Amino acid sequence: MAAADRIANKIQRALIRHWEEFDADVSRLSSVASIQPKDGYAVFQYVDSAGNSANFELNPIVVNVPERATEIVSDLFVVVKGRLSIDRAHFEAEGKLRTLSFATQAAYFRVKGNVLSHVYGAHYDFAANQSGHPVFHGQMRSYLEFAEVIKSQYGLEGVELKDVVSGILKTVRLPSAQMDVFSFLLQLVADHLLSGDSSDDDKMRFNELLERSKFIQGLGSQIARLQVAPANVCYRAVHWYPPHA
C-alpha cells in the first residue's frame, strides 16, 4: 500500500465518515442488526493514486441483519468487499466525491442451528465500452470462501458449511444500477430493515439515509450514450450496452 497524500487522506476521511454514519443508521433502525468490524480505517484502505484516481479497497465487512424487517432474529450474514476509485481533481476543486470506477462483491449466508448456508452471491461491476457488457451489471456466483470472514468476526467456529449457490451460471450479466459498496449497503437496509409496516420514525431515518447517500456521485456522467434522449428518460437495458460498428 502506498502512502496517502493530502488529497487522498481527505477522500479517505470522507468515505470513513459516511461509513460511520451508515453504521449508526443501522443501529437506529434495528436493535438486532450489526456490522463488523467497526474501525473505518481498517475497512477503507488507501491503495494508491494513478493518474486522476485515488484508489481504495473496502476490506471484507459483515452485516448481520434479519431476513425481513419484521423479524426479531438476525439470521442473515452478508459479507461485502470491493474497490472504489475517486476523482481527485473533482474533489480538490469541488469538495465532492465522484466515482471513476468500482467493483463490489457480496455473499449472503443464512445460519440455522449449526449450519451456515451460502444462499446468494454476486459481484457488481462497471464496463464503459466492453463488448457484450452492460455499463453497470451484476453476475451471480458462489463466494463460499467468504464464510471465513463471518466465522472470524462473529465467532461462528465449528459450524457446518452448505453451499446452495455453487453451480449457478456465472456468465449472465444483469444490467443494474451503479452498485458500488455504498449503493449496496443502502440496498441491504431497504431489503432487510424496512417494510410497509415500518414506523414513521424508521421511514424518516431511511429518508435521511437516502439523502446522505447522495454524498458520492456516480459514473453515469462519463458515459455519453446515457446522457442523451431517450436513454436519459427511458432507463431500459438497451441503453446500457455499447454499440459496435
Secondary structure, DSSP 4 states (H G I P E B T S, - for coil): -PPP-HHHHHHHHHHHHHHHHHHHHHHHH-SS-EEE---HHHHEEEEEEETTEEEEEEEEEEEEE-SSTT-SS--EEEEEEEEEEEEHHHHHHHS-EEEEEEEEEEEEEEEETTEEEEEEEEEEEE-SS-TT--SEEEEE---GGGHHHHHHHH--TTPEEEESSTT--S---EE-S---HHHHHHHHHHHHS--TT--HHHHHHHHHHHHHGGGEE-SGGG-GGGSSTTHHHH--GGGGSPP--
